[in-house]
């Protein structure tokens, strides 16, 4: 039931991590870097007519078992999601390497894909 709502004009760069909450974007958004939404019963919902652009990458990592009527990805407006190695490198450069080194031990060593759904506009 927790959510982060971005209603106005939001711009940013770096790594945005949302844990155990939904991300609801209804205003204008421009993000350069990586957005990670992770945890149980999480989702990304995009609504409204504001311009939305993500340069870099987006990960929605559902770790629980969502209900039958749950939507992990709900896009009701226009969004541009563009892979950008330059934006990802820039985001990684904002975090000191000493901080990243400490995080490697807690990252999962095995990555598995449970399913894949094609998203068509």
Secondary structure, DSSP 4 states (H G I P E B T S, - for coil): --EEEE-S-EEEEEEEEEESSEEEE-S-EEEEEEEEEEETT--EEE-SSS-EEEEEEEEEEE-S---TT--SEEE-S--EEEE-HHHHHHHHHTS-HHHHHHHGGGS-S------------
